[in-house]
């Protein structure tokens, strides 16, 4: 009996001690001072979920602001849309950089991360409004100042990362085209997303998609299984599980060399929005892959598309400009966990070994990718 009690006491002591030890390890981890511009124009809630996971990684890796050596706050350390309390009053503010700020920003800062430029729309901000159609923009889109900031940062060979939807609506065509030219890639116009169910009663399904489908094909929306919807202006493609897809969820695939270089998993499931680009001369680090059937391949080919396309590209010339063709930074990660060293090893609670577990994307792909990019860039700065 005493032996059993002793074992229980030891187990409890270890359980209590491990978090404390990992907190101490995080506290004494060497800080990496970097000044980073974070841009997020899509902030319809106080959670800031479109850039919170990025600041989680910065905090976990002890990447801090240079002047005060303090961590980045997902609540206030960004440019973009700022919801105001109380939310029921629908008040909001904006934190934008002016044209006169750009030279100083590019000189002072080491990196810029455009986490989300889509913006906030009337139906997103005023809850309870009918979402059967797209609504007008309140705020968002890549603009002239954003382009000029990218140009100034690129001219100084600073680290630049842009994510999904930088080139599509609501960004104006002029800003879209010249930003693509500056990054050396071409946007095909196609965007898409996986849905756990194509049934219109699904919680996250955009009802206006069915209107597009009926207008183009002149027939009712009868899809009910899981699948992928691809959109381009007034065009729509629906890939449904069983008919067009063997496995309905897209995967991000990374070859052996790049998986080792960036410390990412060779394959992870991805369930957020993505866009399809032509990388031109850019280096492709990872690809999206659909597991299509023969009818699925035929449907894609009829629209000039393939079942594989770039997920992450890197400019070959400067080696410091990246484009992520997916909504990578979106995620509701537990912010408290960022201050524990080695927390990513808690498999089973944070994520599982199941290939279709979409939680694996953050822990086994996005986190190590961001960590690798910023650590390598920080080390290159130290050598200058």
Secondary structure, 3 states (H helix, E strand, C coil): CHHHHHHHHHHHHHHHHHHHHHHHHHHCCCCEECCEEEEECCCCCCCCCCCHHHHHHHHHCCEECCCCCCECCCCCCCEEEEECCCHHHCCEEEECCCHHHHHHHHHHCCEEEEEECCCEEHHHHCCCCCCCCCCCEEECCCCHHHHHHHHHHHHCCCEEEEECCCCCCCCCHHHHHHHHHHHCCEEEEEEEEEECCCCCCCCCCCCHHHHHHHHHHCCCCCCCCCEEEEEECCEEEEEEECCCEEEEEEEEEECHHHHHHHCCCCEEECCCCEEEEECCCCEEEEEEEEEECHHHHHHHHHCCCCCEEEEEEECCCCCCEEEECECCCCCCCCHHHHHCCCHHHCCCCCCCCCCCCCCHHHHHHHHHHHHHHHHHHHHHHHHC
